[in-house]
Amino acid sequence: MARGWSHVLSTTNDVAELERFGERVGAPRQALHLGNRRWPHLDLKLEPRARALADPEVRVFERTADMLRYLKALPPAEPGGPAG
């Protein structure tokens, strides 16, 4: 696991879900990165990171390559759905 930083992604690219999760773990607004439309994400460190890692709904990957492989294997989002 990366020392000090973790990325949080929504498997459906749901920005509202990421915003709610960021609020829940106490992440600052600037932790939300929307520059990559394919995978908007949160960059977490310190207490927000610790809270996210303790959440049983969070899937943790040791390597970024493992996370990307998992995401690419998911079925495409429905047209008009959260990522559409």
N, C-alpha and C positions, 0 to 999 in steps of 0.2 A: 504494500500500500504506500502511496506517495506520502512522504513526510510532510505533515503540516497542512496539506491541501487535499480536498476531495471535490469531485464534480458530481452534481446531481442532475439527472436528466429525467424527463417524463417520457415514458415509452410511447405516448401518443402525441408528443410535442405540444402538450397543453400548457401554454404560458400561464394561464390563470392557476392551474394546479401548482406550477413552480412557484408562483407568487405566494399562494397559500402555504406551501411547504416552507418557503423561506421565512414567512412570518412566524410559523409554528416553531421553528428552530431558532428564531432570533437573529436571522441573517440581515445585514444592512441591505438597502435597496440596490446598491451598486454591485452586489454579489450576483444579480441576475444579468446574464449576458445574452443578448438577442441578436448579435451580429451574424451568427451562423443559423440561417433559417431552417436548415435541416435538423440541427440539434441545439435548440436553445437550452441553456443550462445555468445552474447556480455554481459558483465557485465558493466553497466554504472552507473556513479555517477556524481554529480556536474553539470556543464554546458551541457555536452553531454546528460546526463539524462534528464535535463529540455527541451532540444531541441527535444529529442525523444518523450517525453510525450506530447509535443505541436504539434507533427506531426499528421495530421488527418488520415493517413494511418496506424497508430499504434493502435492495440487493447490492452487495458489495463485491467488487471485482478487484483482484490484486493488480492487474495490468490494464492499461487503456485498451490494448489490442483485444483483450478478452471481452471488455465491455462493448466495443464496437462490433465484434463478431456476434454477440448476443443481440444487439440492436438490429443488425442487418438481417438476422434470421427471423425477426418478428414479421407477421403478416402486415402488408401495407395498411395504412389507416383508411377508413371508409371515406369516399368523397363527401365533402360537406361535414365531416366529423371534426374532432378537435384539431387534427393536423391538416385537414383539407382546406 
